[in-house]
Amino acid sequence: MSEQIAVELRVLGHNFRLATTEKEKADLERAAELLNEKYDDFRRKAPRVEPSKLIIMVALELMQEVLSMNKSLQEYAHCERLLTTILEDVEDLV
């Protein structure tokens, strides 16, 4: 089991001290960076919108991206299964 380490992050103007592993630290830091960037983009586009509403808008967009990627992965897995079946059928013919 990987040893837990503490990482300090500044996310949406708040400081967080989170536990992670050395292996996952860079991904967590990058995730915080991307979240801050996306929030800043939304804030530039809608400067008068309340911060809490901007956070919800960012969360919804990120979840749409997650769902889209999940759908793509499912389609990829389906294609992979079809290809495997086709290759097995071809091997049986040879």
Steps between C-alpha positions, in 0.01 A plus 500: 500500500628845410595733780275803543652846474345841559467748217403866531274632225336833432169435326247771415657736751506249785793311647469125539728245661424162347642151535623325189784277387822610340385323183170694486630836625572647155154399373331661801699820452414504130132442579502801734674708234244404235211570736640845579550572129146392409354708785704804392373455141140493620560801724642699206200412284246576774658742750169588668394143576528395864807284575285214632304492174823507299625201696181310416536594132862377502397177673226438243736557209761270652239229556388533138862442398522195729179355357618564145834329566324209669274460197803508270675235710191278490483537122870420477455188713209391280712546185784310662267206576372504141854502364596211724202300376584577137864402550395174666266426210780569249740276692240221497479530120874472454 
